[in-house]
């Protein structure tokens, strides 16, 4: 009787150990391939069409970093291009690189309207962003000191 109990207990423990190892392996596999989803929105307080605006997503690869000044330079690699839905939303899985950005193609914005800047850096962990389309007369243009205009 004791022998049968030990065999049953050993079999049950082996079965649970196998289940645990399978669960840990499955979790490790999914973590390696899991990526964050970024969801963006282009909107306007005016009643204008925000659908079909092209958004270009780029991977950023660190190419230079000055530790003293904190300045960083990145090489950009095209990742994907998509368009906003009828409500101005766009969504993508972030690339596996640490950083990425998205660029709004202003050609898709109705005439007389604009945005303050078309290029948007996405920080690690950032999963949502909004861009407002406004009448061009309402947009304040500033030179950022490095030749870029925002």
Secondary structure by P-SEA (a helix, b strand, c coil): caaaaaaaaaaaaaaaaaaaaaaaaaaaaaaaabbbbbbbbbbbccccccccbbbbbbbbccccccccccbbbbbbbbcccccccccbbbbbccccccccbbbbccccccccccccccbbbbccccccbbbbbcccccbbbbcccccccc
